[in-house]
Amino acid sequence: MNANGNPPPAVPPRKPTLTTPVQAEPSRPREKVPFQSVPQPQSSRAYLYAGIAISVLVVVVIGAGVIRAMGGKGGEQAPKGERAASQTPLPLGMPAAAAGPAKGITDTEIVFGMASPFSGPNKELGRGMKAGLELAFAAANEAGGIDGRKLRLVALDDEYEPSKTSAVMKELVETRKVFAIVGNVGSPTAAVSVPYVNEKKIPFIGALSGAPVLRRDPPDRYVFNYQPSYAEETAAAVRYLVNVRRYRPSQIAVFAQQDDFGEACWEGAVAQLRRYKRDPAQILKTGYKRNTAEVEEAVARITEAGEELRAVVMGATYRAAARFIVKVRDAGLKVTFTNVSPVDSDQLSEELVGAGKGYADDVVVTQIVPPPTSNATAVIKYRHLLEKYMLGEKPEWLSLQSYIIGNILIEGLRRAGRNVSAESLVDALESIKGLDLGIGVPIAFGPSEHQGSHKVWGTMLQPDGTYKLIDLE
């Protein structure tokens, strides 16, 4: 609910996708058994005999039905086709007493929900994730959907504020009746969403977050991730700075958003620096408040460190990150900056290149997908689909990531089959081993592994705004 007491507004799709309107499944009228009259007996003894006869008849009919259901043992065999149907095993994860399709599923479509920022300073994160999912859905729908059902996404704005996420999630699950949640943006918002989906037993797939709340050990049954954790990304950045750039661990500081997202980035960097014998208490740590670009205090602390500082490992969204880099550069410090994939590399590039010459120098971003300009099979197909369904939309890191997430979800739906349920989708995703989507690394899940990829790519921002692949090791 917003401040006026109204439900959060739905975000209009960027371009219409091939979907089919929801149709309520018609209820089947109960079959009526014709009433048969029984002749009235002429005496009490006749009543008794008639009652006994009816009772015997009922027992015989029921007994015959039981025998028939058991495959005809001890009597007449059930017809071959009917017997085979009765012995067909239920789909994986499908409850024996299931009655009709699951919530969010009709004969013609499956509806998914997404709670992400579509307004405010981080709206581009939501826009990018939504675009990639709609692209994957559009391609699947044009090919006939999944078992004849089209896929539809309902995306609502939570403004990247956990205080609003709860209402948005309830709106999606309890009012919009979505089948599953896919592509949510944010770690602080995930801290609100994860307990809710676990309680409601709603699949929660492919959030834009590398936070620990999504990666418990053992994993939460209904929570699946594609991307590596923030700890993996920042650890890779620290190794690059020490092993490749040859900076001393004491020359590395951390700048992070002051919430679950930033804390996860900090913990990954600290864990790796500790391996280099760096005392966490001596690491310079600074940051900024979520949904702001108020970085002045952080810049002051970094500049106080002087030339002894050689690198800053960042866990920040694009606007705050760009402002921080510009101000540190303006202060005259020549340091290497690293950031993690959720920064939105394209927006960061736009901000820094637009700020003027030199601001994009020595900026490294760890990535969890190959470059959107690469010649990997999946990326070529992604670019072709962009031209087909989203004319004018340029290839971007975020939409490529969510396109991959959409295809992982589609693979799970195909494996779950026509009688898909929350449980059978979970079982189907856990059955994925070595799935080759064409990105250069296989995707795998399991009952004790709900993170599909651990691959981290390294990229260096170029003066023209593009990114060049670099070796992190």
C-alpha positions as CSV (number, residue, x, y, z in Angstrom):
1,M,0.0,0.0,0.0
2,N,1.2,3.5,-0.7
3,A,0.7,6.6,1.6
4,N,-2.8,7.1,0.2
5,G,-3.9,3.6,1.1
6,N,-4.0,2.4,-2.5
7,P,-2.2,-0.7,-3.8
8,P,1.1,-0.2,-5.5
9,P,0.7,0.7,-9.2
10,A,1.5,-1.8,-11.8
11,V,4.4,-1.0,-14.1
12,P,3.4,-0.9,-17.7
13,P,5.4,-3.3,-19.9
14,R,8.1,-1.8,-22.1
15,K,6.6,-3.5,-25.1
16,P,3.6,-5.8,-25.4
17,T,4.6,-9.5,-25.2
18,L,2.7,-12.4,-26.6
19,T,0.4,-13.2,-23.7
20,T,-3.2,-14.5,-23.4
21,P,-5.8,-13.0,-21.1
22,V,-6.4,-14.9,-17.9
23,Q,-9.4,-17.2,-18.2
24,A,-11.1,-18.7,-15.1
25,E,-11.2,-22.4,-15.2
26,P,-14.9,-23.5,-15.6
27,S,-16.3,-25.5,-12.7
28,R,-17.7,-28.9,-13.5
29,P,-21.3,-29.5,-12.5
30,R,-21.8,-32.5,-10.2
31,E,-23.1,-35.5,-12.0
32,K,-26.6,-36.5,-10.9
33,V,-27.6,-40.1,-10.3
34,P,-31.2,-40.8,-11.5
35,F,-33.5,-41.7,-8.7
36,Q,-35.1,-45.1,-8.9
37,S,-38.3,-45.8,-7.0
38,V,-38.7,-48.9,-4.9
39,P,-42.2,-50.6,-4.7
40,Q,-43.8,-50.2,-1.4
41,P,-44.1,-53.5,0.5
42,Q,-47.5,-54.6,1.8
43,S,-46.4,-55.8,5.2
44,S,-43.7,-55.2,7.8
45,R,-42.1,-58.5,6.7
46,A,-42.0,-57.2,3.2
47,Y,-40.3,-54.0,4.4
48,L,-37.6,-56.1,6.1
49,Y,-37.0,-58.3,3.0
50,A,-36.8,-55.2,0.8
51,G,-34.4,-53.5,3.2
52,I,-32.1,-56.6,3.2
53,A,-32.2,-56.8,-0.6
54,I,-31.2,-53.2,-1.0
55,S,-28.4,-53.5,1.5
56,V,-27.0,-56.5,-0.3
57,L,-27.2,-54.7,-3.6
58,V,-25.3,-51.7,-2.2
59,V,-22.5,-54.0,-0.8
60,V,-22.2,-55.8,-4.1
61,V,-22.0,-52.5,-6.1
62,I,-19.3,-51.1,-3.8
63,G,-17.3,-54.3,-3.7
64,A,-17.3,-54.4,-7.5
65,G,-16.1,-50.8,-7.7
66,V,-13.2,-51.6,-5.3
67,I,-12.2,-54.6,-7.2
68,R,-12.3,-52.7,-10.5
69,A,-10.2,-49.9,-9.0
70,M,-7.6,-52.5,-7.9
71,G,-7.2,-53.6,-11.4
72,G,-9.8,-56.4,-11.5
73,K,-8.1,-58.8,-9.0
74,G,-10.4,-61.6,-7.9
75,G,-13.0,-60.8,-10.6
76,E,-13.4,-59.1,-13.9
77,Q,-10.3,-57.2,-15.1
78,A,-10.5,-53.5,-15.6
79,P,-10.1,-52.4,-19.3
80,K,-6.4,-52.2,-20.2
81,G,-6.3,-48.5,-20.9
82,E,-8.2,-47.6,-17.8
83,R,-5.9,-49.8,-15.6
84,A,-2.8,-48.3,-17.1
85,A,-4.1,-44.8,-16.4
86,S,-4.7,-45.6,-12.8
87,Q,-1.2,-46.9,-12.3
88,T,0.6,-43.9,-14.0
89,P,2.9,-42.3,-11.4
90,L,2.1,-38.6,-10.5
91,P,4.5,-35.9,-11.8
92,L,7.5,-35.2,-9.6
93,G,6.4,-33.2,-6.6
94,M,2.7,-33.2,-7.5
95,P,0.5,-33.9,-4.4
96,A,-1.6,-37.0,-4.7
97,A,-4.8,-35.0,-3.8
98,A,-4.1,-32.1,-6.2
99,A,-7.3,-30.6,-7.6
100,G,-6.8,-28.5,-10.7
101,P,-3.9,-26.2,-11.5
102,A,-1.9,-24.2,-8.9
103,K,-2.6,-20.6,-8.1
104,G,-1.5,-18.3,-10.9
105,I,-2.0,-21.0,-13.5
106,T,-4.9,-21.4,-15.9
107,D,-5.3,-23.5,-19.0
108,T,-3.8,-20.7,-21.0
109,E,-1.2,-18.9,-19.0
110,I,1.2,-18.8,-16.0
111,V,1.5,-15.5,-14.1
112,F,4.7,-14.4,-12.4
113,G,5.3,-11.5,-10.1
114,M,8.2,-9.1,-9.6
115,A,8.8,-6.5,-6.9
116,S,11.5,-4.0,-7.9
117,P,12.3,-0.3,-8.1
118,F,10.6,1.4,-11.0
119,S,10.9,4.9,-9.6
120,G,13.5,6.7,-7.6
121,P,17.3,6.7,-8.0
122,N,17.6,3.0,-8.6
123,K,14.8,2.6,-11.2
124,E,17.1,1.5,-13.9
125,L,17.9,-1.7,-12.0
126,G,14.2,-2.6,-12.1
127,R,13.8,-1.6,-15.7
128,G,16.8,-3.7,-16.8
129,M,15.7,-6.8,-15.0
130,K,12.1,-6.5,-16.2
131,A,13.3,-6.1,-19.8
132,G,15.3,-9.3,-19.9
133,L,12.6,-11.4,-18.3
134,E,10.0,-10.1,-20.8
135,L,12.4,-10.9,-23.6
136,A,12.7,-14.5,-22.5
137,F,9.0,-14.8,-22.0
138,A,8.2,-13.3,-25.4
139,A,10.4,-15.8,-27.2
140,A,8.9,-18.7,-25.3
141,N,5.3,-17.5,-25.9
142,E,5.9,-17.1,-29.7
143,A,7.1,-20.7,-29.7
144,G,3.8,-21.8,-28.2
145,G,4.5,-21.2,-24.5
146,I,5.1,-23.9,-22.0
147,D,2.8,-26.9,-22.5
148,G,0.4,-24.5,-24.3
149,R,0.5,-21.9,-21.6
150,K,1.8,-18.3,-22.2
151,L,4.0,-16.7,-19.6
152,R,3.1,-13.3,-18.2
153,L,5.0,-10.9,-15.8
154,V,3.3,-8.6,-13.3
155,A,5.9,-6.0,-12.1
156,L,5.2,-3.7,-9.2
157,D,7.2,-0.8,-7.8
158,D,8.7,-1.1,-4.3
159,E,11.1,1.8,-4.8
160,Y,14.0,-0.3,-3.4
161,E,12.6,0.3,0.1
162,P,12.1,-2.7,2.4
163,S,9.3,-0.9,4.2
164,K,7.3,-1.0,0.9
165,T,8.4,-4.4,-0.2
166,S,6.1,-6.3,2.2
167,A,2.9,-4.6,0.8
168,V,4.0,-5.2,-2.8
169,M,4.8,-8.9,-2.2
170,K,1.4,-9.4,-0.5
171,E,-0.3,-7.6,-3.4
172,L,1.4,-9.9,-5.9
173,V,0.8,-13.2,-4.0
174,E,-2.5,-12.6,-2.3
175,T,-4.3,-10.2,-4.7
176,R,-2.7,-10.8,-8.1
177,K,-2.4,-14.5,-7.3
178,V,1.0,-15.0,-9.1
179,F,2.4,-18.5,-9.3
180,A,6.0,-17.5,-8.4
181,I,8.3,-14.4,-7.9
182,V,11.1,-13.8,-10.3
183,G,13.8,-11.2,-10.8
184,N,13.3,-9.0,-7.7
185,V,15.9,-6.3,-7.2
186,G,17.8,-5.8,-4.0
187,S,19.3,-7.4,-0.8
188,P,17.5,-5.2,1.8
189,T,14.2,-6.0,0.1
190,A,15.1,-9.7,-0.1
191,A,15.5,-9.7,3.7
192,V,11.7,-8.9,3.7
193,S,10.7,-11.1,0.8
194,V,12.4,-14.4,1.7
195,P,10.6,-15.1,5.1
196,Y,7.3,-14.3,3.3
197,V,7.9,-16.7,0.3
198,N,9.1,-19.4,2.7
199,E,5.9,-19.1,4.8
200,K,3.7,-19.1,1.7
201,K,5.7,-21.7,-0.2
202,I,6.1,-19.5,-3.2
203,P,9.1,-20.1,-5.5
204,F,11.5,-17.1,-5.4
205,I,13.8,-17.2,-8.4
206,G,16.7,-15.1,-9.7
207,A,16.8,-12.1,-7.5
208,L,19.3,-9.4,-8.3
209,S,21.2,-10.0,-5.1
210,G,24.3,-11.8,-3.8
211,A,23.4,-11.4,-0.2
212,P,23.6,-14.3,2.4
213,V,19.9,-14.1,3.1
214,L,19.4,-15.8,-0.2
215,R,22.1,-18.4,0.3
216,R,21.5,-20.2,3.6
217,D,23.1,-23.6,4.3
218,P,21.2,-25.8,3.7
219,P,19.3,-23.6,1.2
220,D,15.7,-22.5,1.7
221,R,13.6,-24.9,-0.4
222,Y,11.8,-22.2,-2.4
223,V,14.7,-19.8,-3.0
224,F,16.9,-20.1,-6.2
225,N,19.8,-17.9,-7.4
226,Y,21.5,-17.6,-10.7
227,Q,24.3,-15.2,-9.7
228,P,27.4,-15.7,-7.6
229,S,27.4,-14.1,-4.2
230,Y,28.7,-10.6,-3.4
231,A,31.3,-12.3,-1.2
232,E,32.5,-14.1,-4.3
233,E,32.6,-10.9,-6.4
234,T,34.4,-8.8,-3.8
235,A,36.8,-11.6,-3.0
236,A,37.7,-11.8,-6.7
237,A,38.2,-8.0,-6.8
238,V,40.6,-8.2,-3.8
239,R,42.6,-11.0,-5.3
240,Y,42.9,-9.0,-8.5
241,L,44.2,-5.9,-6.7
242,V,46.7,-7.9,-4.7
243,N,47.8,-10.6,-7.1
244,V,47.6,-8.8,-10.4
245,R,48.0,-5.1,-9.6
246,R,50.4,-5.9,-6.7
247,Y,48.8,-3.5,-4.2
248,R,49.5,-4.3,-0.5
249,P,46.4,-5.3,1.5
250,S,47.0,-2.3,3.7
251,Q,46.5,0.0,0.6
252,I,42.9,-1.2,0.1
253,A,39.7,0.5,1.5
254,V,36.0,-0.4,1.2
255,F,33.1,1.9,0.3
256,A,29.7,0.3,0.6
257,Q,26.0,1.0,0.8
258,Q,24.9,1.0,4.5
259,D,22.5,-2.0,4.4
260,D,22.4,-5.7,3.7
261,F,23.8,-5.2,0.2
262,G,26.8,-3.2,1.4
263,E,27.4,-5.4,4.4
264,A,27.6,-8.5,2.1
265,C,30.2,-6.8,-0.1
266,W,32.2,-5.7,3.0
267,E,32.2,-9.2,4.4
268,G,33.5,-10.7,1.1
269,A,36.3,-8.2,0.9
270,V,37.2,-8.6,4.6
271,A,37.3,-12.4,4.3
272,Q,39.7,-12.2,1.4
273,L,41.9,-9.5,3.0
274,R,42.1,-11.7,6.2
275,R,43.7,-14.4,4.0
276,Y,46.4,-11.9,3.3
277,K,46.9,-11.4,7.0
278,R,45.1,-8.0,7.0
279,D,43.4,-7.2,10.4
280,P,39.8,-6.3,9.7
281,A,39.9,-3.6,12.4
282,Q,42.5,-1.8,10.4
283,I,40.6,-1.7,7.1
284,L,39.2,1.7,6.2
285,K,35.5,1.2,5.8
286,T,33.1,4.0,4.7
287,G,29.8,4.3,2.9
288,Y,26.5,6.0,2.2
289,K,22.7,5.7,2.9
290,R,20.6,3.6,0.6
291,N,18.6,5.5,-2.1
292,T,20.9,8.5,-1.8
293,A,24.1,9.8,-3.4
294,E,25.3,11.5,-0.2
295,V,28.9,10.5,-0.4
296,E,30.7,13.6,1.0
297,E,31.6,12.1,4.3
298,A,32.9,9.0,2.6
299,V,35.0,11.1,0.3
300,A,36.5,13.0,3.2
301,R,37.6,9.9,4.9
302,I,39.2,8.5,1.7
303,T,41.1,11.7,1.0
304,E,42.4,11.8,4.6
305,A,44.1,8.5,3.9
306,G,46.2,10.3,1.2
307,E,48.5,8.7,-1.3
308,E,49.0,5.6,0.9
309,L,45.6,4.4,-0.4
310,R,45.8,2.7,-3.8
311,A,42.4,1.0,-4.3
312,V,38.8,1.1,-3.1
313,V,36.6,-2.0,-3.3
314,M,33.0,-0.7,-3.7
315,G,29.6,-2.2,-3.1
316,A,27.4,0.7,-4.4
317,T,24.6,1.4,-6.9
318,Y,25.5,3.4,-10.0
319,R,24.5,7.0,-8.9
320,A,26.3,6.9,-5.6
321,A,29.3,5.1,-7.1
322,A,29.7,7.6,-9.9
323,R,29.4,10.6,-7.6
324,F,32.0,9.1,-5.2
325,I,34.5,8.4,-8.0
326,V,34.1,11.9,-9.5
327,K,34.7,13.5,-6.1
328,V,37.7,11.3,-5.2
329,R,39.2,12.1,-8.6
330,D,38.5,15.8,-8.1
331,A,40.4,15.6,-4.8
332,G,43.5,14.5,-6.8
333,L,43.7,10.9,-5.6
334,K,44.8,8.3,-8.3
335,V,43.2,5.1,-7.1
336,T,41.7,2.0,-8.7
337,F,38.0,1.5,-8.1
338,T,36.2,-1.8,-8.2
339,N,32.5,-2.5,-8.0
340,V,30.1,-5.4,-8.1
341,S,27.7,-6.4,-10.9
342,P,24.5,-4.9,-9.5
343,V,26.0,-1.4,-9.9
344,D,24.4,-1.4,-13.4
345,S,27.5,-1.1,-15.5
346,D,25.8,0.7,-18.3
347,Q,24.5,3.4,-16.1
348,L,27.8,3.8,-14.3
349,S,29.6,4.2,-17.6
350,E,27.1,6.8,-18.8
351,E,27.5,8.8,-15.6
352,L,31.3,8.7,-15.6
353,V,31.9,9.3,-19.3
354,G,29.3,12.1,-19.1
355,A,31.2,13.7,-16.2
356,G,34.3,14.4,-18.4
357,K,37.7,13.2,-19.4
358,G,39.5,10.9,-17.0
359,Y,36.7,9.9,-14.6
360,A,36.2,6.5,-16.3
361,D,39.9,5.7,-15.9
362,D,40.9,2.6,-13.8
363,V,37.4,1.5,-13.0
364,V,36.9,-2.3,-12.7
365,V,33.5,-4.0,-12.5
366,T,33.1,-7.7,-11.7
367,Q,30.4,-9.3,-13.8
368,I,28.3,-12.4,-13.6
369,V,27.4,-12.7,-17.3
370,P,29.6,-12.5,-20.4
371,P,29.7,-9.1,-22.1
372,P,26.4,-8.3,-23.9
373,T,28.6,-7.6,-27.0
374,S,30.3,-11.0,-27.0
375,N,29.9,-13.8,-29.5
376,A,28.7,-16.4,-27.0
377,T,25.7,-18.4,-28.4
378,A,23.2,-17.2,-25.8
379,V,24.3,-13.6,-26.2
380,I,24.0,-13.6,-30.0
381,K,20.4,-14.9,-29.6
382,Y,19.7,-12.3,-26.9
383,R,20.8,-9.5,-29.2
384,H,18.6,-10.9,-32.0
385,L,15.6,-11.1,-29.8
386,L,16.2,-7.5,-28.7
387,E,16.0,-6.4,-32.3
388,K,12.8,-8.5,-32.8
389,Y,10.8,-7.6,-29.7
390,M,12.4,-4.4,-28.2
391,L,13.5,-2.4,-31.2
392,G,15.7,0.4,-30.1
393,E,16.7,-1.3,-26.8
394,K,20.5,-1.7,-26.7
395,P,22.2,-4.8,-25.2
396,E,22.9,-4.3,-21.5
397,W,24.5,-6.3,-18.7
398,L,21.3,-6.3,-16.5
399,S,18.8,-7.3,-19.2
400,L,21.2,-10.0,-20.3
401,Q,21.4,-11.3,-16.8
402,S,17.6,-11.4,-16.4
403,Y,17.2,-13.0,-19.9
404,I,19.4,-15.8,-18.6
405,I,17.4,-16.1,-15.4
406,G,14.2,-16.2,-17.5
407,N,15.6,-19.1,-19.5
408,I,16.6,-21.0,-16.4
409,L,13.0,-20.6,-15.2
410,I,11.6,-21.8,-18.5
411,E,13.8,-24.9,-18.4
412,G,12.4,-25.7,-14.9
413,L,8.8,-25.2,-16.2
414,R,9.5,-27.6,-19.1
415,R,10.9,-30.2,-16.8
416,A,8.0,-29.9,-14.3
417,G,5.4,-30.6,-17.1
418,R,1.8,-29.8,-17.6
419,N,0.8,-30.4,-14.0
420,V,3.4,-27.9,-12.7
421,S,3.1,-26.9,-9.0
422,A,5.4,-25.0,-6.6
423,E,6.7,-28.3,-5.4
424,S,7.3,-29.8,-8.8
425,L,9.0,-26.7,-10.1
426,V,11.4,-26.8,-7.1
427,D,12.1,-30.5,-7.8
428,A,12.6,-29.7,-11.5
429,L,15.0,-26.9,-10.8
430,E,17.0,-29.1,-8.4
431,S,17.3,-31.7,-11.2
432,I,19.2,-29.3,-13.5
433,K,22.8,-30.5,-13.9
434,G,25.3,-29.1,-16.4
435,L,22.7,-27.0,-18.3
436,D,24.4,-25.3,-21.3
437,L,22.6,-22.1,-22.1
438,G,25.4,-20.9,-24.3
439,I,27.2,-18.4,-21.9
440,G,30.4,-20.4,-21.5
441,V,29.7,-22.0,-18.1
442,P,27.2,-24.7,-17.2
443,I,24.3,-24.1,-14.8
444,A,23.7,-26.6,-12.0
445,F,21.4,-26.9,-9.0
446,G,20.7,-29.6,-6.4
447,P,18.9,-30.2,-3.1
448,S,21.9,-28.7,-1.3
449,E,22.9,-26.1,-4.0
450,H,20.4,-23.4,-5.1
451,Q,23.0,-21.1,-6.8
452,G,23.3,-21.9,-10.4
453,S,26.6,-20.2,-11.2
454,H,29.9,-19.3,-9.5
455,K,31.6,-17.7,-12.4
456,V,32.9,-14.1,-12.0
457,W,34.1,-12.2,-15.1
458,G,36.4,-9.1,-14.8
459,T,35.9,-5.9,-16.9
460,M,37.7,-2.6,-17.2
461,L,35.7,0.6,-18.2
462,Q,37.2,2.3,-21.3
463,P,37.2,6.0,-22.1
464,D,34.5,5.5,-24.7
465,G,32.1,3.9,-22.2
466,T,32.6,0.3,-23.3
467,Y,34.0,-2.5,-21.1
468,K,37.1,-4.6,-21.8
469,L,37.4,-8.1,-20.4
470,I,40.4,-8.5,-18.0
471,D,41.9,-11.5,-16.1
472,L,41.1,-11.3,-12.5
473,E,43.7,-13.9,-11.5
